[in-house]
């Protein structure tokens, strides 16, 4: 497993599972999640992969293989 650190604010959190399921959620100002969407829609998964890739490109590897 690799751990990356990104200085950019993250407006939502993403979960990508088994190349088929995507989760996106929002947190309140206190950092506690209050909404979660889970789908196996191909277009949604592709959007989440692109979004993850953008943040990973701007992140720094903290630990693990690249």
C-alpha positions in Angstrom: 0.0 0.0 0.0 1.1 3.5 -0.8 0.3 6.6 1.2 0.2 10.1 -0.5 -0.2 13.5 1.1 -1.9 16.3 -0.9 -1.9 19.9 0.2 -5.0 20.7 -1.9 -8.3 20.8 0.0 -10.4 17.7 -0.7 -14.1 18.8 -1.2 -15.3 15.2 -1.0 -13.9 11.7 -0.4 -13.8 8.9 -2.9 -13.7 5.2 -2.7 -12.8 3.0 -5.6 -13.5 -0.8 -5.2 -12.9 -3.8 -7.4 -12.8 -1.7 -10.6 -16.6 -1.5 -10.5 -17.9 0.3 -7.4 -17.5 4.0 -6.6 -18.3 5.9 -3.5 -18.3 9.6 -3.1 -19.2 11.4 0.1 -19.3 14.8 1.7 -18.3 16.0 5.2 -19.5 18.9 7.2 -17.3 21.6 8.6 -16.5 19.3 11.6 -15.1 16.6 9.3 -17.8 14.1 10.0 -19.3 12.5 6.9 -23.0 13.2 6.3 -23.7 12.0 2.8 -22.6 9.0 0.8 -23.4 7.9 -2.7 -22.4 4.4 -3.9 -22.9 3.2 -7.4 -21.6 0.6 -9.9 -22.3 2.9 -12.9 -19.3 2.8 -15.3 -19.4 6.6 -16.1 -19.4 7.4 -12.4 -16.4 5.1 -11.8 -14.5 6.7 -14.7 -15.2 10.2 -13.3 -13.9 9.1 -9.8 -10.8 7.6 -11.3 -10.0 10.8 -13.2 -10.7 12.9 -10.0 -8.4 10.6 -8.0 -5.7 10.8 -10.6 -5.7 14.6 -10.5 -5.2 14.7 -6.7 -2.6 11.9 -6.9 -0.6 13.9 -9.5 -0.4 16.8 -7.1 0.4 14.6 -4.1 3.7 13.6 -2.5 4.4 9.9 -1.8 4.8 9.6 2.0 5.2 5.8 2.3 5.1 2.6 0.2 5.9 1.8 -3.4 5.0 4.4 -6.1 
